[in-house]
Amino acid sequence: MSDLKRAASALLAMRVCRLAIKLFTVFLIAGTGIGGNQSGIFQAFSQVGAPAGQGSEAKSTATNFEFQKLADGIYAVVRKDLPGFMVDANDVLIINDNDVVVVDTNGAPAITREVLAELKKLTNKPVRYVINTHWHDDHIRGNDVYRAAFPGVEFIAHAAMRDYMPGQGEINRRNFLEGAPRFLEDLKRAVANGKSLTGSDITPEERTSHQSDIRLVELVLSEGSKAPAILPTISVTERLTLHRGKRIIDIRYLGSGHTAGDLVIHLPHEGILITGDLVVWPIPLVGNPQSRIGDWASTIEKLLALRPTIIVPGHGPVMRDDSYLLLLAELFTSVKKQAAAAAARGETLEEARKSINLEEFRKRFSGDSKIRKLLFQAYVAGPAVEAAYREVTGKH
């Protein structure tokens, strides 16, 4: 390929990927939004491509999850969608003596309706509480399904959600719904033509990732504008403990990281910790300007201090050891220290991007996967460096 053709291909791929990143940012890491400040993400790209993962072909229906029993009456609803531009949250269902507590819903009501149908096969007890770990759409847009099915249900979230959702949250939501059809067309064209978003021959994991993204975007567009934002009826600023019979459900704010209002749910008797997007596998989701890099490592350390034996991340498989959390803490500590050193040397943001070295972490998170390397570059190296630099200097 000539230099001219390579340049043209790169420009086309960048256009498509930037659109996808914008939509992803609005949907999951809302706060930048289309037309907002995405420089930390866009300038991160040294390669372009379509994120994917490993696994089977995505299904065409809403169902793409599995129930995993964690303890008596406790089930994780784990997404099987592969890493890509669109993801959907893991849910947790806690069946108590007389009621049910749900942790997180989904980005499309259709998915939540299927989760609820499966829950009804397990119990006829009513859902009493829905806890949202944070305010991003993939964790909250199924709330109305539970409100319709159980009129007395209460919604629990961090107090910051009440401030965010009516204003910036709804602006970002509208922007996503306006921009998503274009992204959907690009994905469908790529699959139909057997080409990745970069223009190269599509790999099996890229095809599967694109199909998963297509499925999720179509679900959101099909009824997304009809899914209202349900504000919490119970706000948490530090801690709230639910006593449901013998069950203790400890809802805690241990510090910021993914957002300024991340809640975690600890079930001490069962040793289960539900983290929301403070923990995301295989690559952490960092959103500039909402994420707090300077606090994230210390928040992870507080999670570890709870000594959980089962960890349910916001996205990714259930974990049964703390190795991934330790890696996350190490990553964010390094970014924070390197950003502080760059600021002390008087470096600009662009200079700091060049001097901060995350190559070793890229290898540890990504291995030999081209897809995970891209995800790391797009969602860690770019936005994490900018967020850390901003926190240290107050500059953008």
C-alpha positions, 0 to 999 in steps of 0.5 A: 500500500502506498503512503497516500493510501495508508494515510487515506485509510488512517483518516477514514478509520480515525473518523469512524473510530472518533464517532464510535468513541464519542457515542461510547463516551456519551453512553457510558462515560457521560460528562464529555459528550458529543461536542464536549471535551474528548481530547483526552480520548482522541489524542490517545489514538496512535492506532485505530481499530474496532475493540472486540474480545474473545467468544462466540457470535453475539445473539440477535435477541436481547438475551445475551447474559447468564445467571451465576449463583454466587451464594444462597439467594444471590445471583450475578447476571453476567453479560456475555457481550464482548469488549467493544464500543458498547457494553451493558452492565452486570446486574446482581439479584439478591433474594431475601426472606421477604423481598428482592434487592437488585443492583444495577439495571441495563442500557435498554429496557428490553434487556431488563425485561428479560432479566426480570422474567428470569428472576420471576422463575426464581422467586415470586417475592417483590423487588423492594430496592434497586441500587444504581452503583452510578449514573451511566446509562448502561446501569440505569435505563432499565429502572423503569421496568422495575418501577412498572412491575413493582410500584412500591420499589425504592431507588438507591444511588449516590446523592450526586446522581440527582444533580447530574441526571436532569441536566448534563445526563439528559443532554448527553443522552439526546446526543447519543440518540442523535449520533448513534444511527451513523455509527450503526451504519458504519458497523453494519457496512463493516460486517457486510463488507468483511472489513474492519473499521480500519479498512483491513480484513475483518478478524473473527473477534472484530466481527463478533464485537461489531455484531455485539455493538450492532445488537446493543445500539439497535436495542437502545435506539428501539426504545431508548428515548422512551426509557425515563431517567429514574432519580433515586428516592433514597440518596447515599453520601457515605453509607446505608445498611439494609437489614433484610432478615438475616441478610446484611447489605452494606451500601458504601461510598468509599471514594471516587474513581470512575465517577464522583459518585461510585457506590459499592455493595458489600455483603459481609456474611457472604464475602461478596463485593459488587463494585460497579465500574470502579472495576471493569475487565479487561480494560478499565473505563476512564472518562475525562473529565468525570473520572478521578485518577488521583483517588482511584487507587486509594478507593481500590485499596479500600475495596481490598480492605474489605477482603472479599472472596467474590468480586462482581465488576461492573463489566466482565466475569465474576472474580474470585481473587484480588489480582486484577484489583491490585493491577488496577491500583498499581496502574492508577498509582503510576499514572498519578505519580508520573503526572505529578512529576511531569507537572513539577518539570513544568511540562504541558499536557502534550509534553506529559503525554509523551513523557508518561510511560504506560507501556508496561501496563499496556502489555500487562492489560493487553497481552498480544491482543490488538483489540485490547491494545486499542482499548487501552490506548483509547480508554486509559492512556489518553483520558487517564493521563489528561485526567491526572494532569488536570487534577495536578495542575488544574489545567486542561 
